[in-house]
Amino acid sequence: MDDSAAELAFEEFQEGFLPGHMRKLFLKSFGVPKAKFGNRFFTEDAQYRNWDTKLFSLAGEGPNVETIVIYGSPDKIEAHLLKGERRRSLRDIVLDDWQAACAIVRAGPTTIFVFIEPKMRGCIARVVRGEGEEDPELVEAEMEN
């Protein structure tokens, strides 16, 4: 993606994932080698997810997803557009955890914001559902009971 599209995607990520009072500090830290992020950077409904979490378990069944993966460096923001199936896992979005990265996964009316920092062994994800959409994890739990 070009620089302006990368900047727009990064702004969307910040608006959807970070509390307003933490954005300035996040901007200073993202892209800095070995920067540490704590829970205070993320909204209350963001949760730690294992690498092997499948996208369909977060977004439900449906058509393919579109993902923007964003990497930072002290100089600039770099973004890549990926397309894939909901059977893919979070590990497929961010291949390794050697540098901080964030992603926006669009799965129909559901948007999943993903963040990883170095050596996290998983990621923090926030799922934002479209209006009238059911949570696949709750539906699965109801079926088991």
N, C-alpha and C positions, 0 to 999 in steps of 0.2 A: 504494500500500500504506500502511497506517496505521503510526504510529511504532513500535509494539512489533514488528510484522512486519519492518519495516526494520532494527531493531536486531538481531533474531534472524538475519536474512539476513547482516548485516554480520559478526556473530560466526561464522557458518558459513564465510564467506569467509576470515576470518582463520585459523581452524583448518585450512582446506584449502589455504591458499596461502602462509602466512607461517611461517617458523621461530619457535618459541616465544620465543626471546630478542629478536626484533625487533618483537613485537606492540605493546609499550608505545610505542616510538618511532614506529611506523606510525600509531598512534592520535593521537599529537601532530601528525603531519604531514598526514594525509589530510584533505582539505577546506580546507587552508590555501592561499590563492592562491600560485601559482608555487613550491610546494614541490617539491623534487627528491628522487627516489627512485633508489637505485642497486641493483645486483644483490644486494647483501647483504640486501635486504628479502625476497627470494623464495627458495623452496625450490630445491634443486639441479636438479630435473627440470622446472622452469618454463623455457620457451623463448620467444624473440622470434618473433612471427608477423607476416607481412605483412597489411595490411588486407584484401586480397582472398582470404585463406584461407577456403575454404568449410567450413561446419560438418560436412558429411558427410566431409570429408577428415580431420577430427579424431575424429569419433564414429562413422563408418560410416553405412551406409544404415539406414533405419528410419522410425518415425513422427515426427510433428512434435516440436519441442523447446519447452521452457518456459524462459524466461530472466528472471532478476531482475537489473536494472541498478541499481547503488547509486551515488549521488552524495553527496559530503560538503560541508559548509560549516563554518565555525567554530562555528556554533550547533547544527546537527543533521544527522542522516543522513536522506536521502530515497531511497526505492526505488520502482521501477516494475516491474510484471510484464508481460512480453511473450510472445506465443506466435507461432511461425512454423515455417517449413519448414527442413529441413537443407540445402537448396540456397542458403540465405542465407550471406552472408559475415560476418566479424568486423566489418566496417565498418557493417553493418546493425544491430549490437547497440549500438555506441557511435558515434553519428552524427558526432561531431567530437572533436577533441583539444584543446579550449580549457580543459578542467578535468579534474582527475583523476577517474577513475571505475573501478569494478570491477563484475564481473558473475559470476553463477553460471548456467551453461547446463546444464540437465538434458535428456539425450538417452537415454532408457531407463535402462540400468544405468550409463551413462557420465556423469560430471560434468566439465564444463570450467570452470575458474576463469580469469577474464580480468581483466587490469589494464592501464590506460592512464594515462599522465601527460601533461601538456601538451606539445604539439609532438613527440610520440614517433614519429608517422608509422607506426604499427603498434601492436602490443600484446604483452604478456607473457601466455602462456597455459600452464596446467598441466592435463593431461588425466588424470583418475582413472578407470580402467576398472573395470567390475564384474567379479566373479569369472568366469573362463572366457571372457572376451571377448577377441577378437583385435584387434590394433592395425591399423586400416585402412591406415596408411602402410607398415607392414611387408608386408602382404598385397599392396599395389600394387607395391612394390619387387620382391617375389618373382615376380610375374606378368611384370614387365619382363625379368627375367633368364632 
